[in-house]
């Protein structure tokens, strides 16, 4: 593969890095921005909790399906052209999200956001890998990773404030000016690069993988609502996922030109890197998804305050990236170890929360978790591609982000399921103590004052306390995943330089 930048113009690579970082940030801003306003959208559109969840589910499924498609596109079309088209589509779909007046309209617009946004991270990463020599890849990945991590922090902070000041539509309009800035950056800095030639699309492999991923994502997102395998829908989705993946693997092993070349998995570091990025995906977005409902429903915090708390995570991430920039000669396995360990410790700290947790407690936990993210993301990205041939970068980066997205959606679903299930279990256990035979209740004269209003208040308080226990259990699970990731680090093979 020819270099993206000629040796006479190597300084231009920093402009490409800045553009790739900003484009990736644009995509990342979209990941969690809708979560902070789901309750407002549900009321505006008279939707149920199950129906409004498709605003998130549709976007996740569309992103998952079209992420691996980016590798094939880059073999036929200039990356510059794909990025321009994708950013334009992302801007238009964001505008339509804000203009939507019905559930159907906003779900379609969010699906379009996912379709146009899916190619942005893998193609941006491909640009960075092609523009920088191997000795500078670690620094470049640290800078580029800021877009992936800081996007979900900046968007809720600004969007949460505007959404509270104006209305929920402005959380989507927030993305528009960022989109135009990204479009201008792509037009002015991304050069045309040689394409490898028009690879024919393996439709069987693509459709099998797309069906498998889509069914898996929907199963994860709707599993808890459908009582998992007690539901026929979940069984059907699981069956489609398994059959689709089986067809994809068998077909890829037997065809001459598969959609994803399985040769890339022979590279040890790439395969280990995919496992690590799966666990990283599990840890990355979960706090950002479960913090907003925790703070809104149990503590009554407004959207603007929640945005500030999520912003603290961005500060921690920035500190982690700064450390990476000055530890280029340190064994990356050591940095990854501390990254996962810090995230695990932050989970333990969050599991000590109670219903009276303060702003300081939550902000500190968010800061520490962000630090772990900042220490983990760049070295994992570098190691994953350190020994992989350049000719596989297009499809390898697409698979890299697909695995991360699957890890995120899977663990988000598991965490939400833990919160809801354990909340129900604890509601039954705590509620059984509220009876006329409880001496503590008699002592406080609660039984004699139980009219309809007080019964309603007591039920709400029992629900708050029960859900808090569910969140604590989810934080404990988060911590265990962090600790379980650490032994995998020792599978990484560091190439010794002569």
HELIX and SHEET records of a PDB file:
HELIX    1   1 UNK A    7  UNK A   12  5                                   6    
HELIX    2   2 UNK A   13  UNK A   32  1                                  20    
HELIX    3   3 UNK A   33  UNK A   37  5                                   5    
HELIX    4   4 UNK A   38  UNK A   44  1                                   7    
HELIX    5   5 UNK A   49  UNK A   52  1                                   4    
HELIX    6   6 UNK A   54  UNK A   67  1                                  14    
HELIX    7   7 UNK A   69  UNK A   76  1                                   8    
HELIX    8   8 UNK A   79  UNK A   99  1                                  21    
HELIX    9   9 UNK A  103  UNK A  131  1                                  29    
HELIX   10  10 UNK A  134  UNK A  165  1                                  32    
HELIX   11  11 UNK A  170  UNK A  189  1                                  20    
HELIX   12  12 UNK A  203  UNK A  222  1                                  20    
HELIX   13  13 UNK A  228  UNK A  230  5                                   3    
HELIX   14  14 UNK A  232  UNK A  254  1                                  23    
HELIX   15  15 UNK A  262  UNK A  266  5                                   5    
HELIX   16  16 UNK A  268  UNK A  284  1                                  17    
HELIX   17  17 UNK A  286  UNK A  293  1                                   8    
HELIX   18  18 UNK A  294  UNK A  298  3                                   5    
HELIX   19  19 UNK A  303  UNK A  325  1                                  23    
HELIX   20  20 UNK A  332  UNK A  350  1                                  19    
HELIX   21  21 UNK A  359  UNK A  386  1                                  28    
HELIX   22  22 UNK A  390  UNK A  392  5                                   3    
HELIX   23  23 UNK A  393  UNK A  431  1                                  39    
HELIX   24  24 UNK A  439  UNK A  443  1                                   5    
HELIX   25  25 UNK A  447  UNK A  449  5                                   3    
HELIX   26  26 UNK A  452  UNK A  486  1                                  35    
HELIX   27  27 UNK A  487  UNK A  491  5                                   5    
END                                                                             
